[in-house]
């Protein structure tokens, strides 16, 4: 067969090497082939690492911003609570003072009424006071004049005891309210008066409401 027939219709290639297959190689940029294309396996791992780093950085930044915002909110809330507490004290102080006066007035009225209804109150008060002074040999008992008259007959019994005493003297004292007494010995004095009881009660109310007293002092 003539050579011209064999080559009939064939495309002329000047460089035979151009039809040889080209072996793929990884370029300097880590891509696939000399054109720098991405290697599927290597590119996926790199993308996962970048995503993980971005997630971590974003999470840390968000956590920091959230912490700063929370601290600011907490500080604002604490300041508001302190201001509200101060305002509450200023508002409540006058009310507590008025309430204290009211309680004292009601207590005094109830106690005096109870004394009027029970003539034996003074006798029980003196008996308790004498027990408190122990074995004192000489005792003076200050009483309201009306109570002194009622208890004159009790002197002999109180002197005999027990314990036995040398002298028990009843003294009419207009400064002592009905139902109470003041017992005086050589070494001590027992204040069992209604007035003393109310005074101690008022002190107890003051301890119960120290904030009101502090605000009143500051004013």
C-alpha positions, 0 to 999 in steps of 0.5 A: 500500500503506498505510504500516501494512502496510509497517511491519508486523513491523518493530522500532522503533529510536529512534536511527537512528544506532545501526544504522550501522556503527562504524569501529574505532579504536585506543584509548589503551592500544594495543588494538584498538578503543575497548574496548581489544582487542589489535591482532594484529600489534602484540601479537605483536611486543610479546610477542616483545620481552618474551620476548627480554628475559626470556630475556636477563635470565634467561640473564645471571642464571643465568650470574652465579649459575653463575659464583659457584657455580663460583668457590666450588667451585674455591676449595674444591677448591684448599683441599682440594688444598693440605691433601692436599699438606701431609699428603702431605709430612708422611707422606712425609718420614720415609719419605724419610729412612729411604730415604736412610739405606738407599740410603747403607748399600747404596751403601757396602756395594757400594763396599767389596765392589768394592774388596775384589774389585779390588786395582787400585782404589787404583792407578786412584784415585791415577792419576786424582787425580794427573791432577787436580793437574796439574803440581804438583812435590811431591805427598803421597799418603795411603793406607790402610796396606795400599794403601800397601804395594801401591803402593810400586813405583808411586812411581818411575813417578808421579815420572817422569810425565808430568808430571815431579815432584820428589817423590812421597811415599806416607803410610800413613793409617788414616783413609783407607779401602781403595781411596781416597786423599787427594792433597796439594800446595802449593796444593790437596787432592784428596779421593778417599776412599771416605768423601768419595765417600759424603758427597757422595753423601749431599748429592746425596740431600739435594738430591733430597729437599728437602721431607723436609729442610724438614719435618724442620727445621720439626719 
